[in-house]
Amino acid sequence: MISPQDNSRTIGAGSILVEKNTLLPGSLALESGLTKSGWVQFANNPDRDQLGNKLAAAGWTFFLMAGAIKTISFGFERPRMIQAALKRLIATVRLQNCNCVEIDTIAAHSFLGMPYLSLSGHSRHIQNGLVFGNQTGTAK
């Protein structure tokens, strides 16, 4: 979970983060505080079904990329481990030309006394149009 001094809400399973320059229909609002990665959560924390329904009602598409993305981060401070793992996860999402990520799981582990965190998620993409990659969904 992210600490209060980060000015962002808790990131956990089910959280959906969006790249800050993503165009969205007027009915959707983003939180004001960015994560350290520069991505932001939706206001009122809608789940994927609610978000998908709102986007579909506005004529937009909410793509899901198959295959989970997994990363780990070692350390002793949970907020720093989450940020480090999230940074790597977002880098992979960007390589897939997606502007959104849905967090599936965050789990704490230990190996030989060294704590680590595993984070997994799915790349998502929000755009106005039915063909993936149509650049009308992202401000450049």
Secondary structure, DSSP 8 states (H G I E B T S, - for coil): ---GGG-S----TT-EEEETTB---TT--B-SS--TTSEEEBTT---HHHHHHHHHHTT-EEEE-SS-EEEEEE-S-HHHHHHHHHHHHHHHHHHTT-SEEEEEEEEEEEETTEEEEEEEEEEEEEESSSSTT-GGGB--
